[in-house]
Amino acid sequence: MAGVAVGENRLVMPKIRTHKRQQPSTVQPRAFPFYDSERIFELAHPKESKAIWQTSFGPRVLWGTQDMLWPISADALKTQATARVIQLANPKKNFQTGIRVNRPQYEVGSCGRASVIWEVSPLAQKAEPSERLCVLAYPKKPLKEYLEKEDRRSFAYSCGRVSPIWELSEAAKQCEERPRTSNLSRPKSVHPDFQGEREIATIIPKPALTHAKCTERLEFLARPKSRKEGPFREPQWPVAKTAMSFNASNRQLELAKPKTLPEGFQPNREDPQWRISRASKKAIAGVRLNELSVPIIRATMDHVQFDPDAFLVKEAALKAVCSRRTEELAQPIQR
């Protein structure tokens, strides 16, 4: 460690150089009047984390710090329980009776949450449905355009659209392949510089397993972090009188206001069931409403994917001659 140089109101701090040493140094640090050497060694240590897991109960358990299970002695197995232990061993009494025992409406089919299905009174179970209720209970009928389709299986396997798989003609099956078609049918080759994934397990040589020794620095880094027991501050602390008599500014009062609801906001109804008026039951849908209720009829896949007129080639284009540059660009990339 170098000395301290003082001159012209300047203080040059000593430089500390660390080297890997197998044995601790026996040289005692010199005490300088301008700077404390103990403070230098304190700052040279790595910083310890002051974070703590406030959500965990008790000290944090790591590998090697947990308490091992110890065997129970024969005398402890033969002892008789006291009256207090027997009283504490009794299960807790269930004060729920009747339908709400163990909350079956919350446990079955609702993952422990409140069920949306409410209880039906016995009078409602014996009631006869009205004509309007019977009409609403019938399932919706499919449209004529939907039933007039020739093949409905393609809609079942293609999300409501015609399947892009079509039948091939006999002429297409007997057609001879071209060199360009066979070239395009070949799978894409792997790049020559491609390297596969490495193995996760690394092979350690035998000399490193038998003769290797850890350094002091490596052992120091292998130690777990030491965390102080929290909380660092009590939940209740005294407040100064100046802070209690402080007057908030206009900006702070403006920020302290809660967020208001937008204009036109309507809260949810308290009761999800409400009465329907007789006029709404006898209402007849208009022409525009019937048009909007018709589902969307999607076009076939061949019209959606491409334009059939895109394959029509002009006569002038059929007689054209490609340039050398066009032929070079038309060739596939050789990897």
C-alpha positions as CSV (number, residue, x, y, z in Angstrom):
1,M,0.0,0.0,0.0
2,A,1.5,3.3,-1.0
3,G,1.9,6.3,1.3
4,V,-0.1,9.5,1.5
5,A,1.3,12.6,-0.1
6,V,0.2,16.1,1.1
7,G,1.0,19.3,-0.6
8,E,-0.6,22.6,-1.7
9,N,-3.9,21.8,0.0
10,R,-4.2,18.4,-1.7
11,L,-4.6,15.0,-0.1
12,V,-3.7,12.0,-2.3
13,M,-5.4,8.8,-1.2
14,P,-3.4,5.6,-0.9
15,K,-4.0,3.0,-3.7
16,I,-4.9,-0.5,-2.7
17,R,-3.8,-3.3,-4.9
18,T,-5.2,-6.8,-4.4
19,H,-3.4,-9.9,-5.5
20,K,-4.4,-13.6,-5.1
21,R,-2.5,-15.0,-2.2
22,Q,-2.8,-18.4,-0.7
23,Q,-1.6,-17.3,2.8
24,P,-2.8,-14.2,4.6
25,S,-0.4,-11.3,4.7
26,T,1.5,-10.6,8.0
27,V,2.2,-6.9,7.2
28,Q,0.4,-4.6,9.5
29,P,-1.2,-1.5,8.0
30,R,0.3,1.9,9.0
31,A,-1.9,4.4,10.8
32,F,-2.0,7.7,9.0
33,P,-3.0,10.9,10.7
34,F,-4.9,12.1,7.7
35,Y,-7.0,9.0,7.0
36,D,-8.0,6.0,9.1
37,S,-6.7,2.6,7.8
38,E,-9.5,0.7,9.4
39,R,-12.0,2.7,7.3
40,I,-10.1,1.7,4.2
41,F,-10.3,-2.0,5.0
42,E,-14.0,-1.6,5.8
43,L,-14.7,0.0,2.4
44,A,-12.6,-2.7,0.7
45,H,-15.1,-5.4,1.7
46,P,-17.9,-6.3,-0.8
47,K,-21.2,-4.6,-0.1
48,E,-23.7,-6.7,1.8
49,S,-27.3,-6.6,0.7
50,K,-29.7,-5.0,3.3
51,A,-32.8,-6.4,1.6
52,I,-35.0,-8.7,3.6
53,W,-38.0,-10.9,2.7
54,Q,-40.7,-9.1,4.7
55,T,-43.4,-11.6,3.4
56,S,-41.7,-14.7,4.9
57,F,-42.2,-15.8,8.4
58,G,-39.1,-16.6,10.4
59,P,-35.5,-16.8,9.1
60,R,-35.0,-17.7,5.5
61,V,-34.2,-21.4,5.0
62,L,-31.4,-22.2,2.6
63,W,-29.6,-25.4,1.7
64,G,-27.6,-26.4,4.7
65,T,-29.2,-23.9,7.2
66,Q,-32.4,-25.9,7.9
67,D,-32.9,-27.8,11.1
68,M,-32.7,-31.6,10.7
69,L,-35.4,-33.9,12.0
70,W,-34.3,-35.6,15.2
71,P,-35.4,-39.0,16.5
72,I,-38.1,-39.1,19.3
73,S,-37.1,-40.9,22.5
74,A,-39.0,-43.9,23.8
75,D,-40.0,-42.1,27.0
76,A,-41.7,-39.3,24.9
77,L,-43.7,-41.9,23.0
78,K,-45.0,-43.6,26.2
79,T,-46.0,-40.3,27.9
80,Q,-49.7,-39.6,28.5
81,A,-51.3,-36.4,27.2
82,T,-52.5,-33.8,29.6
83,A,-56.0,-32.5,29.8
84,R,-54.9,-29.2,28.1
85,V,-53.3,-31.1,25.2
86,I,-56.4,-33.2,24.7
87,Q,-58.5,-30.0,24.7
88,L,-56.3,-28.5,22.0
89,A,-56.4,-31.6,19.9
90,N,-60.2,-31.5,19.5
91,P,-61.3,-30.3,16.1
92,K,-62.9,-26.9,15.7
93,K,-66.7,-26.8,15.9
94,N,-68.6,-26.1,12.7
95,F,-71.4,-23.6,13.4
96,Q,-72.8,-23.8,9.9
97,T,-76.0,-25.9,9.7
98,G,-78.5,-27.0,7.1
99,I,-77.7,-26.2,3.5
100,R,-74.6,-24.1,4.2
101,V,-72.6,-26.8,5.9
102,N,-69.0,-26.6,4.6
103,R,-70.3,-24.1,2.0
104,P,-71.1,-26.6,-0.8
105,Q,-72.3,-23.8,-3.1
106,Y,-68.7,-22.3,-3.0
107,E,-66.8,-25.6,-3.1
108,V,-68.5,-27.5,-6.0
109,G,-67.7,-26.2,-9.5
110,S,-66.6,-22.7,-8.4
111,C,-63.0,-23.1,-7.1
112,G,-64.0,-21.8,-3.7
113,R,-65.6,-18.6,-5.0
114,A,-69.1,-17.4,-4.7
115,S,-71.4,-19.2,-7.2
116,V,-73.3,-17.2,-9.8
117,I,-76.1,-19.8,-9.7
118,W,-78.6,-18.7,-7.0
119,E,-81.1,-20.9,-5.1
120,V,-84.5,-21.5,-6.6
121,S,-87.5,-21.5,-4.4
122,P,-89.8,-24.5,-4.4
123,L,-92.7,-22.4,-5.7
124,A,-90.7,-21.4,-8.8
125,Q,-89.9,-25.1,-9.5
126,K,-93.7,-25.9,-9.6
127,A,-94.6,-22.9,-11.7
128,E,-95.8,-23.3,-15.3
129,P,-93.9,-21.4,-18.1
130,S,-95.7,-18.8,-20.1
131,E,-96.0,-18.8,-23.9
132,R,-93.3,-16.2,-24.2
133,L,-90.9,-18.2,-22.1
134,C,-91.6,-21.3,-24.2
135,V,-90.8,-19.4,-27.4
136,L,-87.6,-18.1,-26.0
137,A,-86.6,-21.7,-24.8
138,Y,-86.6,-23.0,-28.4
139,P,-83.1,-23.1,-30.0
140,K,-82.3,-20.8,-32.9
141,K,-83.0,-22.2,-36.3
142,P,-80.3,-22.1,-39.0
143,L,-80.8,-19.9,-42.1
144,K,-81.8,-21.3,-45.5
145,E,-78.5,-20.1,-46.9
146,Y,-76.6,-22.1,-44.3
147,L,-78.6,-25.3,-45.0
148,E,-78.3,-25.0,-48.8
149,K,-74.6,-25.3,-48.8
150,E,-73.4,-28.5,-50.5
151,D,-70.7,-29.6,-48.2
152,R,-70.9,-28.7,-44.5
153,R,-67.9,-30.8,-43.4
154,S,-65.5,-28.2,-44.7
155,F,-67.0,-25.6,-42.5
156,A,-66.6,-27.8,-39.4
157,Y,-62.8,-28.1,-39.9
158,S,-61.9,-24.6,-41.2
159,C,-63.5,-22.1,-38.8
160,G,-66.6,-21.4,-40.9
161,R,-64.8,-21.1,-44.2
162,V,-64.5,-23.4,-47.2
163,S,-61.5,-25.8,-46.9
164,P,-58.6,-25.0,-49.2
165,I,-58.2,-28.7,-49.9
166,W,-59.9,-29.6,-53.2
167,E,-60.1,-32.7,-55.4
168,L,-57.5,-33.1,-58.2
169,S,-58.5,-33.9,-61.7
170,E,-57.2,-37.0,-63.5
171,A,-55.2,-34.9,-65.9
172,A,-53.4,-33.2,-63.1
173,K,-52.6,-36.6,-61.5
174,Q,-51.1,-37.9,-64.8
175,C,-49.1,-34.8,-65.6
176,E,-45.3,-35.2,-65.8
177,E,-43.2,-33.3,-63.4
178,R,-40.9,-30.5,-64.6
179,P,-37.3,-29.9,-63.4
180,R,-38.4,-26.6,-61.8
181,T,-41.2,-28.3,-59.9
182,S,-38.8,-31.0,-58.6
183,N,-36.3,-28.4,-57.6
184,L,-38.9,-26.5,-55.6
185,S,-40.2,-29.7,-53.9
186,R,-36.8,-30.3,-52.3
187,P,-36.6,-29.4,-48.6
188,K,-34.6,-26.5,-47.5
189,S,-31.0,-27.5,-46.6
190,V,-29.4,-26.5,-43.3
191,H,-26.9,-23.6,-43.4
192,P,-23.3,-24.9,-43.5
193,D,-22.3,-22.8,-40.5
194,F,-25.2,-24.0,-38.4
195,Q,-24.3,-25.5,-35.0
196,G,-26.7,-27.5,-32.8
197,E,-27.5,-26.9,-29.2
198,R,-24.8,-27.6,-26.7
199,E,-25.2,-30.2,-23.9
200,I,-26.2,-28.8,-20.5
201,A,-23.9,-31.0,-18.5
202,T,-20.2,-29.9,-18.8
203,I,-17.4,-32.5,-18.6
204,I,-15.0,-31.6,-15.7
205,P,-11.5,-33.1,-16.0
206,K,-10.3,-35.5,-13.3
207,P,-7.4,-33.3,-12.1
208,A,-9.8,-30.5,-11.3
209,L,-12.0,-32.9,-9.3
210,T,-9.1,-34.4,-7.2
211,H,-6.3,-31.8,-6.9
212,A,-8.2,-28.5,-7.2
213,K,-8.4,-26.3,-4.1
214,C,-10.6,-23.3,-3.6
215,T,-9.0,-19.9,-2.9
216,E,-10.0,-17.6,0.0
217,R,-11.8,-15.3,-2.4
218,L,-13.9,-18.1,-3.8
219,E,-14.8,-19.4,-0.3
220,F,-15.8,-15.9,0.7
221,L,-18.0,-15.5,-2.4
222,A,-19.6,-18.9,-1.7
223,R,-21.0,-17.8,1.6
224,P,-24.7,-16.9,1.7
225,K,-25.7,-13.3,2.1
226,S,-26.2,-12.1,5.7
227,R,-29.5,-10.2,6.1
228,K,-30.5,-8.3,9.2
229,E,-33.7,-9.2,10.9
230,G,-36.4,-6.7,10.1
231,P,-38.5,-4.6,10.1
232,F,-35.9,-1.8,9.9
233,R,-38.4,0.8,11.1
234,E,-41.3,0.5,13.5
235,P,-44.8,0.9,12.0
236,Q,-45.5,3.8,14.3
237,W,-43.1,6.7,14.6
238,P,-43.4,10.2,16.1
239,V,-44.4,13.1,13.7
240,A,-42.8,16.5,14.1
241,K,-45.0,19.5,15.1
242,T,-43.9,21.4,12.0
243,A,-45.1,18.6,9.8
244,M,-48.5,18.4,11.6
245,S,-49.0,22.2,11.3
246,F,-48.0,22.2,7.6
247,N,-50.5,23.7,5.2
248,A,-51.0,21.8,1.9
249,S,-50.5,23.7,-1.4
250,N,-53.1,24.0,-4.1
251,R,-51.3,21.5,-6.2
252,Q,-51.3,18.9,-3.4
253,L,-55.0,19.5,-2.8
254,E,-55.6,19.0,-6.5
255,L,-53.6,15.7,-6.5
256,A,-55.4,14.5,-3.3
257,K,-58.8,14.5,-5.0
258,P,-60.1,11.0,-5.9
259,K,-60.7,10.1,-9.5
260,T,-64.2,11.0,-10.6
261,L,-66.5,8.9,-12.8
262,P,-66.9,9.9,-16.4
263,E,-70.0,11.6,-17.7
264,G,-72.8,9.3,-18.6
265,F,-71.6,6.5,-16.3
266,Q,-74.3,4.1,-15.2
267,P,-73.6,1.7,-12.4
268,N,-74.6,-2.0,-12.6
269,R,-78.1,-3.0,-11.6
270,E,-78.5,-4.4,-8.1
271,D,-80.8,-7.2,-9.3
272,P,-79.8,-9.1,-12.4
273,Q,-83.5,-10.1,-13.0
274,W,-86.0,-7.4,-13.9
275,R,-89.5,-7.4,-15.3
276,I,-90.2,-7.0,-19.0
277,S,-93.1,-4.9,-20.0
278,R,-95.9,-6.2,-22.1
279,A,-95.2,-3.8,-24.9
280,S,-91.6,-5.1,-25.4
281,K,-93.0,-8.7,-25.4
282,K,-95.4,-7.9,-28.3
283,A,-92.8,-5.8,-30.2
284,I,-92.1,-6.9,-33.8
285,A,-88.6,-6.5,-35.3
286,G,-88.2,-4.1,-38.2
287,V,-86.6,-4.7,-41.6
288,R,-83.3,-3.1,-40.6
289,L,-83.2,-5.2,-37.4
290,N,-83.7,-8.4,-39.4
291,E,-80.9,-7.5,-41.7
292,L,-78.5,-6.9,-38.8
293,S,-79.5,-10.2,-37.2
294,V,-78.5,-12.2,-40.2
295,P,-75.0,-13.8,-39.6
296,I,-72.1,-12.9,-41.9
297,I,-71.8,-15.3,-44.9
298,R,-68.1,-15.7,-45.6
299,A,-66.7,-16.1,-49.1
300,T,-64.9,-19.3,-50.1
301,M,-61.3,-19.7,-49.4
302,D,-60.2,-19.5,-53.1
303,H,-61.7,-16.0,-53.4
304,V,-60.3,-14.9,-50.1
305,Q,-56.7,-16.1,-50.6
306,F,-56.0,-14.9,-54.1
307,D,-57.6,-13.1,-57.0
308,P,-58.5,-15.6,-59.9
309,D,-57.7,-12.9,-62.5
310,A,-54.1,-12.7,-61.2
311,F,-53.2,-15.8,-63.3
312,L,-54.3,-14.3,-66.6
313,V,-51.2,-13.5,-68.6
314,K,-51.3,-11.1,-71.5
315,E,-50.4,-12.1,-75.0
316,A,-47.6,-9.6,-75.2
317,A,-46.1,-11.0,-71.9
318,L,-46.2,-14.5,-73.3
319,K,-44.0,-13.5,-76.3
320,A,-41.5,-11.5,-74.1
321,V,-37.9,-12.7,-73.6
322,C,-36.3,-12.6,-70.2
323,S,-33.0,-10.7,-69.7
324,R,-29.9,-12.2,-68.2
325,R,-30.4,-10.3,-65.0
326,T,-34.0,-11.6,-64.6
327,E,-32.8,-15.2,-65.1
328,E,-30.1,-14.6,-62.4
329,L,-32.6,-13.3,-59.9
330,A,-35.0,-16.2,-60.7
331,Q,-32.5,-18.8,-59.6
332,P,-32.8,-20.1,-56.0
333,I,-30.1,-19.3,-53.5
334,Q,-27.5,-22.0,-53.2
335,R,-26.5,-22.6,-49.6
